């Protein structure tokens, strides 16, 4: 499934979204950028159809600030993050949280063999 779908508003944001998605894919995360020329609302509808876990909407203001909000599509919770390594770190941290949550309650210590 798609971990992050990046919707973009404007040509500069579209180029940045494609680069960010490619960088994240290079690190092993399933990331997609929006379809060029479509309104952000339609791109986010595509994200929903793809089952994206998180979405991000990029525009000129986000690019100028070097930050954007990531929205958890399951909970609606939003997280602000910088681009580059901070964006990658966000997804590494999420993987760790999900793995630790999945392991919660399992006997992983010496008591396993008892």
C-alpha positions in Angstrom: 0.0 0.0 0.0 0.9 3.6 -0.5 2.6 5.1 2.6 2.5 8.7 1.4 0.6 10.5 -1.4 1.9 14.0 -2.1 -0.6 16.3 -3.7 0.8 19.4 -5.3 -0.6 22.8 -6.2 1.4 24.5 -9.0 4.2 23.4 -11.3 7.1 24.1 -8.8 5.3 22.0 -6.2 4.6 19.2 -8.7 8.3 19.0 -9.4 9.2 19.0 -5.7 6.5 16.4 -5.0 7.9 14.1 -7.7 11.4 14.5 -6.3 10.3 13.8 -2.7 8.3 10.7 -3.7 11.3 9.4 -5.6 13.6 10.0 -2.6 11.2 8.2 -0.3 10.9 5.3 -2.8 14.7 5.1 -2.9 14.6 4.5 0.9 12.1 1.8 0.6 8.8 3.6 1.3 5.8 3.4 -1.0 5.3 7.1 -2.0 3.4 8.6 -4.9 3.1 12.2 -6.2 -0.2 13.6 -7.5 -1.3 13.7 -11.1 0.0 16.8 -12.7 -2.5 19.5 -13.5 -5.3 18.1 -11.3 -6.7 20.2 -8.5 -5.4 19.2 -5.0 -8.9 18.0 -4.0 -8.9 15.5 -6.9 -5.4 14.4 -6.1 -6.4 13.7 -2.5 -9.4 11.7 -3.8 -6.9 9.6 -5.8 -4.9 9.1 -2.6 -8.0 7.8 -0.9 -8.7 5.4 -3.7 -5.1 4.2 -3.5 -5.5 3.6 0.2 -2.6 6.0 1.1 -1.8 5.9 4.8 -0.6 9.5 4.9 -1.1 12.5 2.6 0.7 15.8 2.2 -0.4 18.8 0.2 2.4 21.0 -1.2 2.1 24.5 -2.4 4.4 27.5 -2.9 4.1 28.5 0.8 5.2 25.0 1.9 8.1 25.1 -0.5 9.2 28.6 0.8 9.0 27.4 4.4 10.7 24.0 3.7 7.9 22.3 5.7 4.5 20.7 5.2 1.8 18.9 7.2 1.4 15.2 6.8 -2.1 13.9 7.5 -2.8 10.4 8.9 -5.7 9.3 6.7 -6.9 6.8 9.4 -7.0 9.2 12.3 -7.0 12.7 10.8 -4.1 13.6 12.9 -1.6 16.0 11.4 2.2 16.2 11.8 4.4 19.1 10.6 7.7 18.0 9.2 10.6 19.6 7.3 11.6 18.1 4.0 14.6 16.0 3.2 16.0 13.8 6.1 13.2 14.9 8.4 10.6 13.5 6.1 12.4 10.2 5.8 12.8 10.1 9.6 9.1 10.6 10.0 8.5 7.4 8.1 11.2 5.4 9.8 9.8 6.5 13.2 6.3 5.4 12.1 7.6 2.0 11.1 9.3 1.6 14.5 6.1 2.6 16.3 4.0 0.2 14.3 6.4 -2.7 14.9 6.6 -2.0 18.6 2.9 -1.8 18.8 2.6 -5.2 17.0 5.1 -6.7 19.4 3.4 -5.4 22.5 2.3 -8.1 24.9 4.4 -10.8 23.2 6.9 -12.7 25.4 10.3 -11.6 24.0 12.6 -12.1 26.9 14.1 -15.1 28.8 10.6 -16.1 29.8 10.0 -17.4 26.2 11.7 -20.7 27.0 10.1 -21.1 30.4 
